[in-house]
Amino acid sequence: MSPSGKNPDNVMQIGQILLQKNWISSEQLEETIKLQTSQNNRLGELLLQKGLIANSQLESALKEQYWRKNGFWVID
């Protein structure tokens, strides 16, 4: 995230990556985002706590997000 707290447009958010991989549904993402607004947790942490994703899935999605952010992701 940028210092302003907003995600730059070119960085794919973790929820988008998990959706793209079909590891969560859009309903699960929406429900968890609502929960996130009332708590001080990251989305991935909440999805893990709810048992919606495995730790290995979160790690994979975070790696993809990192590589996309740094301009090295070329396969979609």
Backbone as a ProteinNet text record, in pm:
[ID]
protein_1_A
[PRIMARY]
MSPSGKNPDNVMQIGQILLQKNWISSEQLEETIKLQTSQNNRLGELLLQKGLIANSQLESALKEQYWRKNGFWVID
[TERTIARY]
83.3	0	86.6	32.5	103.9	91.2	172.6	164.9	26.7	-50.6	-183.7	-282.6	-239.7	-329.5	-412.9	-396.7	-472.7	-384.6	-447.1	-375.2	-357.8	-236	-218.3	-299.7	-348.8	-434.3	-367.2	-235.4	-168.2	-137.7	-170.5	-145.4	-275	-269.2	-385.4	-403.4	-521.8	-549	-556.5	-526.6	-520	-653.9	-763.3	-895.4	-918.3	-873.1	-886.1	-807.2	-688.9	-605.4	-672.2	-722.3	-789	-914.6	-987.2	-1104.9	-1064.9	-961.1	-915	-873.5	-817.8	-774.7	-890	-1008.3	-1126.8	-1107.7	-1030.3	-1007.8	-1111.8	-1177.2	-1288.6	-1395.1	-1516.2	-1624.4	-1637.1	-1707.3	-1727.3	-1808.6	-1900	-1978.9	-1889.8	-1797.8	-1705.7	-1616.4	-1572	-1488	-1565	-1685.8	-1767.3	-1794.3	-1828.7	-1858.4	-1734.4	-1618.3	-1495.6	-1452.1	-1474.5	-1442	-1528.8	-1655.9	-1743.4	-1691.6	-1647.6	-1591.4	-1462.7	-1384.1	-1256.9	-1276	-1384.4	-1407.9	-1434.4	-1482.1	-1510.1	-1395.2	-1295.1	-1180	-1052.2	-944.4	-816.6	-726.7	-780.3	-705.9	-693.5	-593.5	-577.3	-672.7	-708	-804.2	-757.7	-633.2	-581.5	-589.5	-560.6	-568.6	-711.3	-807.1	-947.7	-992.8	-951.1	-987.9	-929.3	-808.2	-746.3	-824.4	-858.1	-930.4	-1066.1	-1129.4	-1260.8	-1250.5	-1127.5	-1107.8	-1143.1	-1146.4	-1184.6	-1067.9	-946.2	-826.8	-723.4	-629.1	-517.5	-400.4	-310.5	-193.7	-113.5	-102.4	-27.3	-92	-225.2	-294.8	-267.1	-269.6	-240.8	-98	-4.3	135.6	150.6	87	94.2	36.6	-77.9	-141.9	-56.8	4.1	89.3	214.1	269.9	385	345.7	229.6	183	163.1	103.4	82	215.1	313.4	446.4	507.1	502.3	562.9	489.7	356.5	280.3	318.1	326.2	358.7	493.5	587.3	721.8	744	634.7	640.1	699.9	703.9	763.7	661.8	533.6	430.4	387.1	406.2	370.4	266.1	235.1	138.6	12.7	-100.9	-229	-313
-119.1	0	123.8	225.3	352.2	420.2	523.3	593.6	650.1	678.9	734.6	629	499.1	393.4	337.2	389.9	340.8	251	150.1	57.3	119.1	119.2	168.4	81.7	142.5	71.7	-50.3	-47.2	-156.7	-275.3	-267.2	-377.6	-455.8	-585	-670.4	-701.6	-679.3	-704.6	-853.8	-892.7	-1033.4	-1103.5	-1035.7	-1095.1	-1124.3	-1035.4	-1056.6	-1178.9	-1196	-1310.8	-1440.6	-1442.3	-1562.7	-1594.9	-1493.2	-1514.4	-1570.8	-1513.3	-1556.5	-1704.2	-1748.6	-1887.5	-1980	-1922.4	-1996.8	-2064	-1999.2	-2051.6	-1999	-1889.2	-1836.4	-1788.1	-1773.1	-1720.1	-1569.8	-1504.2	-1359.9	-1332.4	-1424.1	-1407.8	-1418.5	-1514.4	-1529.4	-1406.6	-1353.5	-1234.4	-1115.3	-1093.4	-981.2	-991.2	-1111.6	-1132.3	-1103.9	-1148	-1128.8	-982.6	-913	-769.7	-692.8	-729.8	-664.9	-688	-809.8	-842.1	-764.1	-747.5	-676.7	-531.5	-469.8	-329	-309.3	-414.9	-402.3	-453.6	-510.7	-563.2	-502.3	-521.6	-467.1	-580.2	-664.7	-777.5	-765.2	-829.7	-833.8	-937.4	-916.7	-1004.3	-1149.7	-1172.7	-1309.4	-1377.1	-1301.6	-1356.4	-1398.3	-1314.8	-1346.9	-1469.3	-1479	-1595.3	-1723.4	-1714.7	-1830	-1866.7	-1766.8	-1790.8	-1856.4	-1816.8	-1871.7	-2009.1	-2051.9	-2181.7	-2183.7	-2066.4	-2058.7	-2085.5	-2063.6	-2092	-2158.4	-2226.2	-2287.5	-2190	-2209.7	-2123.8	-2124.6	-2241.6	-2251.5	-2168.7	-2159.4	-2077.8	-1929.4	-1888.6	-1749.3	-1714.9	-1802.3	-1779.3	-1764.2	-1851.9	-1846.8	-1715.8	-1675.3	-1551.4	-1429.1	-1429.5	-1317.8	-1309	-1423.7	-1424.8	-1366.5	-1409.8	-1357.1	-1206.2	-1160.1	-1016.5	-941.3	-996.8	-935.1	-926.7	-1036.7	-1037.3	-944.1	-939.8	-846.4	-702.1	-671.5	-536.2	-490.7	-584.8	-551.2	-571.6	-596.6	-601.2	-727.6	-836.3	-958.4	-1064	-1038.8	-1138.9	-1122.8	-1226.1	-1216	-1317.4	-1417.2	-1521.1	-1496.4	-1499	-1481.8	-1605
0	0	0	-54.4	-57	77.6	103.1	231.9	261.9	158.1	180.4	228.7	225.1	268.6	155.8	36.5	-77.4	-162.2	-221.4	-306.4	-444.2	-498.9	-635.5	-731.8	-839	-934	-995.5	-1010	-1077.6	-986.4	-859.5	-767.5	-747.2	-779.9	-763.8	-615.4	-563	-422.4	-396.6	-273.7	-237.7	-262.7	-235	-259.7	-406.9	-493.8	-638.4	-682.5	-627	-663	-618.5	-496.3	-445.3	-525.7	-567	-652.4	-787.5	-846.4	-977.5	-976.4	-864.9	-851.9	-810.6	-790.1	-746.7	-611.2	-523.8	-389.9	-291.8	-327.1	-249.2	-347.2	-297.1	-380.3	-356.7	-445.1	-427.8	-301.4	-267.2	-145.4	-21.7	-23.5	89.7	103	-9.1	-6.7	49.2	0.9	48.2	197.7	242.5	384.9	470.6	423.4	500	498.5	388.7	382.4	482.1	492.6	591	732.8	760	890.3	914	808.9	818.2	859.7	813.5	846.6	995.7	1062.8	1205.4	1292.5	1230.1	1304.3	1248.5	1318.9	1274.8	1224.2	1136.5	1081.5	930.9	877.9	732.9	675.3	550.4	484.7	487.1	452.8	450.7	585.9	692.5	827.7	861.6	824	850.8	772.4	646	565.1	623.8	676.5	744.2	870.2	951	1075.9	1050.2	940.6	906.1	839.7	808.3	745.3	597.5	535.2	394.2	299.4	347.8	269.3	359.9	296.3	369.2	371	464.4	474.8	344.1	281.7	155.8	45.2	44.9	-54.7	-31.5	94.9	126.3	86.7	119	82.4	-68.5	-143.2	-289.7	-343.4	-288.8	-333.5	-297.5	-179.9	-139.7	-227.6	-262.8	-354.2	-489.4	-540.1	-668.4	-659.6	-551.8	-534.8	-534.6	-465.4	-460.3	-599.8	-673	-807.2	-901.9	-891.4	-976.2	-943.3	-815.8	-771.4	-824.7	-831.9	-875.9	-1025.5	-1097.8	-1242.9	-1302.9	-1226.4	-1277.2	-1315.4	-1291.6	-1320.3	-1464.9	-1545.5	-1686.8	-1728.3	-1644.3	-1677.4	-1597.5	-1664.6	-1595.7	-1608.6
[MASK]
++++++++++++++++++++++++++++++++++++++++++++++++++++++++++++++++++++++++++++

